[in-house]
């Protein structure tokens, strides 16, 4: 039982260590979250549009914003943000 407790504790500690992000990673994640919120706002605006061309333009903008947010999140997940921050110094 002690061995199992040790293994579980070690697993939880290693999981907690994985969530320690650099300030650059935290900033990038915040940017991605803001971009997702902007995409949601554009979708809401598209839902309230008074004509089809405006609705289509807003939906395209929302899709592009969402894709850009995904790219930022992927860069964080792949470590590109931390690497770029280290190279900038």
C-alpha positions in Angstrom: 0.0 0.0 0.0 2.9 2.4 0.8 4.4 1.7 -2.6 1.1 2.5 -4.4 0.7 5.7 -2.4 4.3 6.7 -3.4 3.6 5.9 -7.1 0.4 8.0 -7.0 2.1 10.9 -5.2 4.9 10.8 -7.7 2.5 10.8 -10.6 0.6 13.7 -9.2 3.8 15.7 -8.6 5.0 15.1 -12.1 1.6 16.1 -13.5 1.8 19.3 -11.4 5.3 20.0 -12.7 4.0 19.9 -16.3 1.6 22.7 -15.7 4.3 25.2 -14.7 4.4 27.5 -17.6 6.8 30.3 -18.4 5.5 33.9 -18.4 5.7 33.8 -22.2 3.6 30.6 -22.4 1.0 32.1 -20.0 0.8 35.3 -22.1 0.4 33.2 -25.3 -2.4 31.2 -23.7 -4.1 34.4 -22.6 -3.8 35.7 -26.1 -5.3 32.5 -27.5 -8.2 32.7 -25.0 -8.9 36.3 -25.9 -8.9 35.4 -29.6 -11.4 32.6 -28.9 -13.6 35.1 -27.1 -13.3 37.5 -30.0 -14.3 34.7 -32.4 -17.4 34.0 -30.2 -18.3 37.6 -30.3 -18.0 37.7 -34.1 -20.3 34.6 -34.3 -22.8 36.4 -32.1 -22.6 39.4 -34.3 -23.1 37.2 -37.4 -26.2 35.7 -35.8 -27.6 39.3 -35.4 -26.6 40.5 -38.9 -29.4 42.0 -41.0 -28.2 40.7 -44.3 -26.5 37.6 -45.7 -23.3 39.2 -46.9 -22.6 40.8 -43.5 -23.4 37.5 -41.8 -21.0 35.6 -44.1 -18.3 38.1 -43.6 -18.6 37.9 -39.8 -18.7 34.1 -39.9 -15.5 34.1 -42.0 -13.8 36.5 -39.6 -14.9 34.3 -36.7 -13.5 31.2 -38.4 -10.2 32.9 -39.1 -9.9 34.2 -35.6 -10.6 30.8 -34.2 -8.0 29.2 -36.5 -5.5 31.8 -35.4 -6.2 31.0 -31.7 -5.7 27.4 -32.5 -2.3 28.2 -34.0 -1.3 30.1 -30.9 -2.4 27.2 -28.7 -0.5 24.7 -30.9 2.6 26.9 -30.7 2.4 26.8 -26.9 1.8 23.1 -26.9 4.7 22.5 -29.2 7.0 24.6 -27.1 7.6 27.2 -29.9 6.6 30.1 -27.6 9.2 29.1 -24.9 11.9 28.6 -27.6 11.2 31.9 -29.3 11.3 33.7 -25.9 14.6 32.0 -25.1 16.0 33.0 -28.5 15.0 36.6 -28.1 17.2 37.0 -25.0 
